Amino acid sequence: MKFSDKGVQKDAIQILKDHHFNYIRLRIFNNPAADSGYAPGKGFCDLAHTLAMAKRVKQARMKLLLDFHYSDTWADPQKQFKPEAWKNLSGAALEKAVHDYTADVLKALAAQGTPPDMVQIGNEISHGMLWPDGNVQLADSLTRFDTLAKLAEAGASAVRETTPKALVMMHIALGGQNRHSTLWLDRMQASKVQFDVIGQSYYPKWHGTIADLKANLTDLAQRYPQDIVLVEYSERKRDVNDIAFNLPGGKGKGSFIWEPLNTWESIFDKQGQANDLLLIYDEISRKYRVK
């Protein structure tokens, strides 16, 4: 696909930068080329593709957020499939796999001079990750939360060891759901999981009203030491960013649109042409002095 802005063909990342985006979020799957993976036989979003994309991001002088799904395919609140290679692992062996895989990916990125600036340990892990081991919806959820905390800390420790300057994010999909957000975060805090950023998803279809989002994130900013990022959203662009940049104590650090070609209010059409929704980001960047 070729991308264009006002009829001028450019690299998609350059177009985003032209409109004051300063961070790119990349997802990575363990083995997406597997038959049950994200891109059977093609392997999109594997390590090789991630290394190539990371070079483009850094060449554009943008920052990089790396999102580990810890799966061969999509991981979200409805599904968190173990990678095929890990399907028989549990306990300490599964924790070691999370640690070592995370460390290996980050070492490879560092070796080519493109270390991430922020790292997500799991994708939308409100209901846990690496099911069934870390599935916190099951009857023995307290025990499963302990397992989830150990898995999350295994990934976080790999970031600290290999890429100590990178921020560690824990990502939940509970934008307007305060009770569930605080329950999850309290349990991670009680388990002493070390992380720097609370990541939230916000889609009105699932996560409440704009008022719910503001109330939840305001409470989280006052309750926890971590900064907060709206790491997935698409609709209500102005409203979402007004909340993201106005949390108490300067805790709100911004937002990541998911994803520019494929969501309800995408900023490129299916032919790769930028549309007027992209212009909103010029306005937002001026308003909040995004650099």
N, C-alpha and C positions, 0 to 999 in steps of 0.2 A: 504493500500500500504506500502511496505517496501522500504526504501531508502538505497542507497549504494554509496560509493565513492572508485574507484579503486578496486571494488569487496568486500569491507568491509562494512557490514551493520551497519548503524548508524542512530540516530535520524536526521531528515532532518535539523532541526535548528542547530544541532551540526556540520553538514557538512558545512553549510553556515558559521558558525563561524570559522571553520577550514580554510576557504578560505578568512577570514578577513572581512566578513560582520559584522557590529556592530549594526544594527538597523533592526527591523522587523516591517512591516506595516500590520495592521489588519483592515479589513473592518467590519463594523457593520450595520445591518439592523434592523429596528424597530420590525417587526414581520415577519421574513422570512418563518415561518411555514404556513402562510396564503395560501389559494388556489392560489392567484395571487402573492405570495411571491417568494423569491429566492430559497427556498428549501421547497416546500409544504409538510407539515406533518413531516418534519425532523428538520427544524429550524436552519440549519447551519448558522454561523455568527450572531446568536442572542447573547443576553447578557451572557447566560450560557456558550456557546461555547467560547465566547470572554474571559470570566474569566478564563476558563481552559487554553486557549492558552497563555494568558498573564502570567500565572504562569510558563509555559514552557519557554517563552521568558526571563523572569527575572531570572529563575533558570540557564539559559545559560549565565547570566550576559551580556545580550544585552539590548539595549534600545528599546522602544516601541512607534510607531506612530499609533494612533487610528484614523481611517477614518470613520466619520459619513456620511452615505449616506442620512439620513433623508427620508427614503423610506422603503417599505417592500421588494424591489428588486433593481436591478441595477439603479443607477442614473448617467447620463452622459450628454454630450451636446445635445443628441437626445431625452432624456426623463428624467424627474424629477417628478416621480409620488408621490403624497402625500401618507403617510401611510394611510391605510384604517381607522384607528382609528382617524385620523385627517381630514378626507375628508370634513367635514362640518365646519371646523374651518377657520377663517380668521382674519386679523387685530391683535389686541392685544392678542386675544385668541391663535392664531397660534404662535405668538412670545413667549407667555408663555409656550406653549407646547414644542417648541424647547429648551427653557431655562431649563425647568424642566426635560425633558427627558435627555438632555445632562448632567445636574447636577446629576441625579440619577445614570446614567451609571458610571460617574467618581467617585462618592461616593462609589459605589460597588467595583470598581477597587482599590480604596484607602483602603477600609476596609480589603481587603485581602493582602495588602502590595504590590500591583503591579500598582501604578499609572502610566499613560502614561507620556512619556517625551515630546511628541508633540501631538497635536490634530488638525485634519482637520475639519473645519466647512463646511461640504458639500463636494461633490465629483465632480470635473470638472464642476464648476458652472459658466463657461463662459457665458452661456445663462440663468443663474439664477437657482433657486431651488424652490421646493415645488410649482410646477405649478398648476393652472394658476397664483396664487398670485404673485410669484416672477419670472415670465417669462419675461425676459427683451428683448425678440424678438418681443413683441407685439407692436401695433401702439403707445400705450401710454407708451413707454419704459422708459421715464424719471420718471414717477410715479412709474413704476415697479422697477426701480433701487432703489428708495427710500424704497420700501417694502423689496427688497432684502437686502439692507443695514441694515434695522431693524432686519430682521431674522438672518443675519450673526452676528450682534452685540449681539443678544440674546444668541446665542450659545457661542460666545467668552466670554461674561460676565460670563457664567456658568463655563467656564474653569478657569477664573481668580479667581472666588469665591471658587471653590472646589479644584483646583489643581494649585495653584499659581506659582509653579516652571515650569509648562509645557509651552512650546512654542505653540502659536496659529498660524496655517497655513490657508491661503485662497488658494484654488487650482483651477486653470483655465487650460484649454486645448488649449493653444495658443502658443506652443513652438517657432515657427518661425514667428509668426504673431504680429508684433510690434504695428501697429496702433490699433488693437483690444485690445491688452494687456494694452496699456497705457490708452485707453478710459475706460476700465473696472476699472483699478486701480485708475485712477484719480477720478472716481465717488465714489469709496469706500473711498478714501482719503477725498473728499469733504464732505462725510457723516460722517466723523470722526470714521469710523470703526477701532477698535484697534486690530492689529495683528502683529506678529513678523516675519513671513516667507511667501514669495511668492512661492507657489508651481506651477510648470508647468508640463504638459504632453508633450512628444515629440515622435510622430510616423511619420516617413517620408511620409507615405501614405496620411496623413492629415495636417501635420504641417510644411511643407517646407523642405528646404535643411539644411545641417549642417551649411552652411554659414548664412542662415536665423536665425537658432537657436542662433548662436554666436552673431550675430548683435543684436537680440532682447534682449537676456539676458544681454549683455554688456550695452545696453541702460538702461534696468531696474535697473541694479546695480548702475548706475551713477545717476539715476533719483529719486529713492525711498530709504527710510531709511532701509527697511526690507532686511534680508538675503534672498537668493534664493536657492531652492532645485529642481532638476529634479526629481519629485516624481513619475513619470511614464515614462518608456521608455523600449525598448528591443533591437532594432537593433543598429548598429554602436556604440558598447560598448566603444571602446577606444576613439572615437571622442567625444561622449557625455560626458564622464568623463573628458576628457581634457578640455572641455568647463566648465563643472560644478565646477572644482577645480581651474580655472584660471580667475575668474571674477574680475573686478576692486575692489579694497578695501578689498579683501578677503571675498567678499559677498557670493561667491559660497560655499555651505556647503556639496555638494555631491549629491547622486542620489539613487533612489530606483528602482530596476528592477521589472517590472510587466509582467507577474508573472512567477516564475521559471519553472512551468510545462506547461504553456499554451500560450506562445507567439511565435513570429516568430523565435526568436533565444533563445529558452528555454535552461536552463542550466541542467535540468534533462530530461530524456526521459520518455515515458509513462509507463515504468516499474520501474521508480524511480531511474534509474542509472545516476549518474553524468557524464557529458560529458566534452570534452576538452574546451568548452566555459567557464566553471567554472574557468579554470586555468587563464583566463584573469584577474580575480579579484585578484589573487595573485600579478600579475604584477602591476595592478592599485594601490593596497594597498601599495606596496613598493614605487612606484613613488610618491605618495601623502602622504605617512607616515600616513595612516589611522590606528587609534588605536581603 
